[in-house]
C-alpha cells in the first residue's frame, strides 16, 4: 500500500535537538520557528523520535512510559503566558531537569487553586478532557514515578511485595501519602499534552505532517511493565524469563542482546490486544504518521533466555502480528503506518508488510556495497518506499562519506554519473529524484554537518541523544536551496492548498 499519491519530502529532527535557552530543546517558540522554516522550504513532513520520558541515558527508545510525554520538552514560557509561573521561575527552570521539576511544581501549585475557584473555565474543561482521555494510563504512570522517587529509584521488582504486585491496599495507602506529588505529575503530563497538541495543530495548519516513532519493545523499568505484568514473560518476582534481541548477522557476529522483557503474546492476544490498541490510539492522537520500529518482531521475534551472555542463544518464535494489525486497522483507520524493515528481513515479514499496505524504509547510505541488486540503490526504489539519506542511528551523510576510502567514494559518485555537486547535497538531490513518493533527510544533512553532529551511535554508551543545532548553523539561502531541489523533483505542495494527512490504506 502506498503512503499516498503525493510526492513529498521531510526532515528528521527530535525536538530535544532544537535550539533555545533551556538545557534541552522544547516545544516552544523554537519549535514553531522550525515549523515555519520547514514550511517555507516546501518540506511537508517533520519526523521525530519517541516522545516518552527517558531514563538517565536520555534514550527515547527506552522510555518510562509508552503514553506519557517527556517533561524535559515542556516550554516553561507557556506556563508564564498561562499565568501559572513567574518569568524568573521559568528562567530558573530552564537550567536543569531538577530546576524544571521545581518550576512545574510551582506552576501546578497555581493551577489547581485556580481550577477550584472556577470549575467552569476553559482550562477546567480541558483538564477534565485530558483526564478522561488518559484514564487508561495516567494513574499507573504517576504512581510508578512517585513510588520510584519515594523508594530511592529502586527497581520495581525490589519494592515491597504489595507494591511490586500492585495490591490495591498497599498502592492506595502509599498513593494517599504521596497525593501532592501525584497531582504535580498529573499536571506535568497535562501541560506536555496541551503543548504537543498545539504544536501539531500549528504544523498541520501550515501543511506539515508530524511523523512519530513507536519502539516495539518497552523498558523493564517502565510503568507499562509494572502495570501490566501478565502481558510479559516475567517470573513471580518480576524478573524477565526471556529477553529481546536479534540474531547474529552481517552487522554483528554475536547478534544484539537488547534485554527488554519479552511479550507474552498468547496473553496479549487473549486480551484482544487491548494494551497494543491503546498504544496505537496514543500514536493516532500524537501523529499523522507513525513508524513501527523493528517491525519484523510482529511476525516473529528472537527470544533469548534471561541471563544469556550472547544473543546467539536465542530462537525464533512466531508472533500474531497479522491479527494485531487487523485490529489496529479497524480501530485507527486514519493512522498512517510505516514499517521499519531494515536488516535481515524474511519473505514472511515483507509479505505481512505488503498485505497491510505499510511502506518500508530505504537508506541511501546502505546502497553502495557493489551489488547491483542492492534494494537501496536508486534504480531499485518503488513508489511506496520511504527513502532516507540516513537516520538518527546513522552517521551524517557528510560524516559517512568522509569515512569511506577513495575507491568507495568514487563508486558512490560513479553510480550517479559523477555529478559536480559535493556531499551531502549530492545525495540529498539524488534521494529527492527517487521514484518514491516520500523522502526524508536528517536535519544535519540539510545543514551540511559532519560526523561530529550525529545523534546516536548504536552499540556505544555515553554521548548519544544529546546533539542540538544552533540557528547560526542555518546559513543564508538554505530555505531557498531546499525549495529549489524540491521544485526540480516535483515535491512541493500544491500552491495555495493545505496538505491533508495521509492514509496507509485504500
C-alpha positions in Angstrom: 0.0 0.0 0.0 1.4 3.4 -0.9 1.8 6.2 1.6 -0.4 8.2 -0.7 -0.3 9.6 -4.2 1.6 12.8 -3.5 5.4 13.3 -3.8 6.6 14.8 -0.5 9.8 15.5 1.3 10.6 15.9 5.0 13.1 16.3 7.8 14.2 14.2 10.7 14.8 16.1 13.9 13.9 15.3 17.5 12.5 18.3 19.5 15.3 17.8 22.1 17.7 18.9 19.3 16.1 22.3 18.8 18.0 25.4 19.9 16.9 27.6 22.8 17.9 28.9 26.2 16.9 25.7 28.1 19.2 22.8 28.8 17.1 20.8 26.2 15.1 21.7 23.1 11.4 22.4 23.9 8.0 22.6 22.2 8.0 26.4 22.5 8.9 29.3 20.2 11.9 27.5 18.6 9.7 24.5 17.6 7.2 26.9 15.9 10.1 28.7 14.2 11.4 25.4 12.9 7.9 24.6 11.6 7.8 27.9 9.8 11.3 27.2 8.3 10.2 23.7 7.2 7.0 25.1 5.6 8.9 27.9 3.8 11.3 25.4 2.3 8.4 23.3 0.9 9.0 20.3 3.2 5.8 18.7 4.3 6.9 16.2 7.0 8.6 16.6 10.3 9.8 13.3 11.7 10.6 13.0 15.4 11.8 10.2 17.7 9.7 8.8 20.5 8.3 11.4 22.9 8.3 9.4 26.2 10.1 10.3 29.4 13.6 8.8 29.3 15.9 7.2 31.8 19.3 8.6 32.7 20.8 7.8 29.3 18.3 10.0 27.5 17.5 7.3 25.0 13.9 7.9 23.7 13.7 4.2 22.7 13.8 3.0 26.3 11.1 5.2 27.9 9.5 5.1 31.3 6.1 5.0 29.6 4.7 4.5 26.1 2.0 7.0 26.7 3.5 9.8 28.8 5.4 12.7 27.5 8.9 13.8 28.3 8.7 16.8 30.5 12.1 18.0 29.5 10.5 19.1 26.3 7.9 21.4 28.1 8.2 25.1 27.2 8.1 27.0 30.5 7.3 30.3 28.8 3.9 28.7 28.0 3.2 28.4 31.8 4.2 32.1 32.2 1.7 33.1 29.5 -1.0 31.0 31.2 -0.4 32.9 34.4 0.9 30.0 36.5 4.6 30.7 36.6 6.7 33.8 37.1 9.2 34.9 34.4 12.0 34.4 36.9 10.7 30.9 37.7 10.7 30.0 34.1 14.3 31.3 33.6 15.5 29.3 36.6 13.6 26.2 35.4 15.4 26.1 32.1 18.7 25.4 33.9 18.4 21.6 34.7 15.9 18.8 35.0 15.7 19.3 38.7 15.1 23.0 38.3 12.4 22.2 35.7 10.6 19.9 38.2 10.6 22.7 40.7 9.2 25.1 38.1 6.5 22.7 37.1 5.6 22.1 40.8 5.3 25.8 41.3 3.0 26.1 38.2 0.9 23.2 39.4 0.6 24.9 42.8 -1.0 27.9 41.0 -3.0 25.8 38.5 -5.0 23.7 41.0 -6.3 26.6 43.2 -7.4 28.5 40.0 -9.2 25.4 38.9 -11.0 25.0 42.2 -12.1 28.7 42.0 -13.5 28.4 38.5 -14.7 24.9 37.8 -16.5 26.2 34.6 -13.4 27.7 33.0 -12.0 26.6 29.7 -8.9 25.2 31.5 -11.1 23.2 33.8 -12.8 21.6 30.8 -9.5 21.0 29.1 -8.1 19.3 32.2 -11.2 17.1 32.6 -11.0 16.1 29.0 -7.3 15.1 29.4 -8.0 13.0 32.5 -10.8 11.2 30.6 -8.7 10.6 27.5 -5.7 9.4 29.6 -7.6 7.3 32.1 -6.1 4.0 30.8 -2.5 5.0 31.6 -2.2 8.2 33.6 -2.7 6.9 37.2 -0.4 3.9 36.5 2.3 6.3 35.3 2.1 8.9 38.1 2.0 6.2 40.7 5.0 4.4 39.2 7.0 7.6 39.0 6.1 8.8 42.5 6.7 5.3 44.0 10.2 5.2 42.3 11.1 8.5 43.7 9.9 7.6 47.2 11.7 4.3 47.2 15.1 5.8 46.1 14.7 4.7 42.5 15.0 1.0 43.3 13.9 -1.3 40.5 10.2 -2.1 40.9 11.0 -5.8 41.3 12.8 -4.8 44.6 9.8 -2.9 46.0 7.8 -4.2 49.0 5.7 -7.1 47.8 2.4 -5.3 48.0 3.7 -2.5 45.7 5.5 -4.9 43.4 2.4 -7.0 42.9 0.2 -3.9 42.7 -2.0 -4.9 45.5 -4.7 -2.2 45.7 -4.5 -1.7 49.5 -0.7 -1.2 49.5 -0.7 1.0 46.4 -3.7 3.2 47.6 -2.1 3.7 51.0 1.2 5.0 49.5 -0.6 7.0 46.9 -2.5 8.8 49.7 0.8 9.7 51.3 2.1 11.0 48.0 -1.0 12.7 46.9 0.7 16.1 46.3 3.4 14.5 44.1 0.8 12.6 42.1 -1.1 15.8 41.5 2.1 17.5 40.3 2.9 14.6 37.9 -0.6 14.7 36.5 -0.3 18.5 35.9 3.1 18.0 34.1 1.6 15.4 31.8 -1.4 17.7 31.1 1.0 20.5 30.2 3.0 18.3 27.9 0.0 17.0 26.0 -1.5 20.5 25.7 1.7 21.8 24.2 2.1 18.9 21.8 -1.5 19.2 20.7 -0.9 22.9 20.0 2.3 22.2 18.1 0.7 19.6 16.0 -2.2 21.9 15.1 0.3 24.7 14.3 2.2 22.3 12.0 -0.9 20.9 10.3 -2.3 24.3 9.6 0.9 25.1 7.7 0.8 21.8 5.7 3.3 20.0 7.8 2.6 16.4 9.0 4.1 15.1 12.2 5.8 11.7 11.9 6.4 9.8 15.1 8.1 6.6 16.1 6.9 3.6 18.1 9.5 1.4 19.6 8.3 -2.2 19.5 9.7 -3.1 22.9 9.4 -1.4 26.3 11.9 -1.0 29.2 11.6 -3.3 32.1 11.7 -0.3 34.5 8.6 1.3 33.0 5.0 2.0 34.1 3.8 -0.3 31.3 5.6 -3.5 32.5 4.8 -2.8 36.2 1.1 -2.1 35.5 0.7 -5.0 33.0 2.9 -7.7 34.3 0.7 -10.5 33.0 1.4 -9.3 29.4 5.2 -10.0 29.7 7.2 -13.1 30.3 8.2 -12.5 33.9 8.8 -14.7 36.9 6.9 -14.4 40.2 9.4 -11.7 41.4 9.0 -9.5 38.3 12.2 -10.6 36.6 12.2 -11.4 32.9 12.3 -15.1 32.0 13.2 -14.2 28.4 14.5 -11.1 26.8 14.7 -9.3 23.4 17.4 -9.0 20.8 18.3 -10.1 17.3 20.4 -13.0 16.0 23.9 -12.7 14.5 24.1 -11.0 11.1 26.5 -9.1 8.9 26.3 -6.2 11.3 27.3 -8.1 14.4 28.7 -11.7 14.6 27.2 -12.1 18.2 23.9 -10.6 17.4 22.4 -7.9 19.6 21.2 -8.6 23.2 18.8 -5.8 24.0 17.5 -7.1 27.3 13.9 -5.8 27.2 11.3 -8.2 28.7 9.6 -10.3 26.0 5.9 -10.1 25.5 3.6 -12.9 26.4 1.9 -12.8 23.0 -0.6 -15.5 24.0 -1.9 -13.4 26.9 -1.9 -10.3 24.8 -3.9 -12.0 22.0 -6.4 -13.4 24.6 -6.9 -9.8 25.9 -8.0 -8.7 22.4 -4.7 -6.8 22.0 -6.1 -4.1 24.3 -2.7 -2.8 25.5 -1.4 -2.6 22.0 -4.5 -0.9 20.7 -4.1 1.7 23.4 -0.6 2.3 22.2 -1.7 2.8 18.6 -4.5 5.1 19.9 -1.9 7.3 21.6 0.1 7.3 18.4 -3.0 8.4 16.4 -3.6 11.2 18.9 0.0 12.4 18.6 1.0 11.9 15.0 -0.2 11.9 11.4 2.3 9.1 10.5 3.9 6.5 12.8 6.9 4.3 12.2 6.8 0.8 13.8 10.3 0.2 15.0 11.6 -3.4 14.5 8.5 -4.3 12.5 9.9 -7.8 11.9 9.1 -8.5 15.6 5.4 -8.5 14.8 5.9 -11.6 12.5 8.5 -13.5 14.6 10.8 -12.4 17.4 14.2 -13.5 18.6 13.7 -14.9 22.2 16.7 -15.1 24.4 16.8 -16.8 27.8 17.3 -14.3 30.7 20.9 -14.5 31.9 22.3 -15.3 28.4 25.6 -13.7 27.7 25.1 -13.7 23.9 22.2 -13.2 21.5 23.4 -16.4 19.8 21.4 -18.4 22.5 18.1 -17.2 21.2 15.4 -18.8 19.0 12.7 -17.5 16.6 9.2 -17.5 17.9 6.1 -16.6 15.8 4.1 -13.5 16.8 0.4 -12.8 16.0 1.3 -9.6 14.0 -1.4 -10.2 11.4 -4.2 -10.3 13.9 -2.8 -7.3 15.7 -2.5 -5.2 12.6 -6.0 -6.2 11.5 -7.3 -4.9 14.9 -5.3 -1.7 14.6 -6.6 -1.1 11.1 -10.2 -1.4 12.4 -9.6 0.8 15.5 -7.4 3.5 14.0 -8.1 3.6 10.2 -6.8 7.2 10.0 -3.3 6.4 11.3 -0.7 6.1 8.6 1.9 3.5 9.5 5.4 2.9 8.2 7.3 -0.3 8.8 11.0 -0.2 9.8 12.1 -3.2 7.8 15.9 -2.7 7.9 18.4 -5.5 8.4 17.9 -9.2 7.6 14.2 -9.3 6.7 12.4 -12.6 5.8 9.9 -13.0 3.0 7.2 -13.6 5.6 7.9 -10.2 7.2 7.7 -8.4 3.8 4.5 -10.3 2.9 3.0 -9.1 6.2 4.1 -5.5 5.5 2.7 -5.5 2.0 -0.6 -7.2 2.9 -1.3 -4.3 5.2 0.0 -1.7 2.8 2.8 -0.4 5.0 5.6 1.5 3.3 9.1 0.2 4.1 12.3 2.1 4.5 15.3 2.6 2.2 18.6 4.1 3.4 20.7 5.6 0.7 23.9 5.2 2.8 23.4 1.4 2.6 23.3 1.2 -1.2 26.9 1.0 -2.2 28.2 -2.4 -1.5 28.9 -3.2 -5.1 25.8 -5.4 -5.6 23.7 -4.1 -8.5 20.6 -5.7 -6.9 21.1 -3.9 -3.6 17.5 -2.7 -2.8 18.7 0.7 -1.5 20.1 1.7 -4.9 18.1 4.4 -6.6 17.1 2.2 -9.6 15.6 -0.4 -7.2 13.2 2.0 -5.4 9.4 1.8 -5.7 6.7 4.4 -5.3 5.6 3.2 -1.9 9.0 3.2 -0.2 10.1 5.9 2.3 13.6 6.9 1.3 16.2 8.3 3.7 19.7 9.6 3.2 20.3 8.3 6.7 18.5 8.0 10.0 19.2 9.0 13.7 21.2 5.8 14.0 23.5 6.6 11.1 26.4 8.9 10.7 25.5 12.2 9.0 25.8 11.9 5.2 28.9 14.1 5.1 30.4 12.1 8.0 29.6 8.8 6.3 31.1 9.9 3.0 34.3 11.2 4.7 34.7 7.8 6.4 34.8 5.9 3.1 38.0 5.1 1.3 38.7 6.8 -2.0 37.7 3.8 -4.1 34.2 3.6 -2.4 33.8 7.4 -2.7 34.4 7.1 -6.4 31.9 4.2 -6.6 29.3 6.4 -5.0 29.8 9.3 -7.4 30.2 6.9 -10.4 26.8 5.4 -9.8 25.2 8.8 -10.2 27.4 9.6 -13.3 29.8 11.8 -11.4 27.7 14.9 -10.7 29.6 18.1 -9.8 27.8 18.8 -6.5 29.6 17.9 -3.3 28.3 16.0 -0.3 25.8 15.9 1.4 23.8 17.8 -1.2 24.6 15.4 -4.0 23.0 12.5 -2.1 20.1 14.7 -0.9 19.4 15.7 -4.5 19.6 12.1 -5.7 17.3 10.9 -3.0 14.8 13.6 -4.0 14.9 12.3 -7.5 13.7 8.9 -6.4 10.5 7.5 -7.8 9.4 7.0 -4.2 6.7 9.4 -3.0 8.3 10.2 0.3 11.9 11.2 1.0 13.3 12.3 4.4 16.7 13.6 5.4 18.1 14.3 8.9 18.4 18.0 9.6 22.1 17.5 10.0 22.3 16.7 6.3 20.4 19.8 5.2 22.8 21.8 7.4 25.8 20.1 5.8 27.3 18.9 9.1 30.0 16.2 9.6 30.1 13.2 11.8 30.7 15.2 15.0 27.0 16.0 14.8 25.4 12.6 14.7 22.6 11.8 17.1 23.3 8.2 18.1 26.0 5.6 17.6 24.4 2.2 18.2 26.3 -0.1 20.5 28.0 2.7 22.3 27.4 4.3 25.7 27.7 8.0 26.5 27.5 11.0 24.3 24.3 9.9 22.5 20.9 11.6 22.2 22.5 15.0 23.1 23.0 16.8 19.8 21.5 20.2 19.3 21.8 22.6 16.4 22.0 26.4 16.6 20.2 28.9 14.5 23.6 30.3 13.3 24.1 26.9 11.5 21.1 27.7 9.3 23.1 29.5 6.7 21.6 32.2 4.5 20.0 30.7 1.4 19.3 27.2 2.9 15.5 27.6 2.7 15.8 28.7 -1.0 18.2 25.8 -1.7 15.8 23.2 -0.3 12.9 24.7 -2.1 14.7 24.7 -5.4 15.6 21.0 -5.1 12.0 20.1 -4.2 10.7 22.1 -7.1 13.1 20.3 -9.5 12.0 16.9 -8.3 8.2 17.6 -8.0 8.0 17.6 -4.3 6.5 21.0 -3.5 2.9 21.2 -2.1 0.3 22.4 -4.5 0.2 26.2 -4.3 -2.5 27.6 -2.0 -3.6 24.2 -0.7 -3.1 22.6 2.7 -1.6 19.1 2.9 -4.1 16.6 4.1 -3.0 13.8 6.5 -2.1 10.7 4.6 -3.7 7.3 4.8 -1.9 3.9 5.0 -4.6 2.0 3.2 -7.2 2.4 0.4 
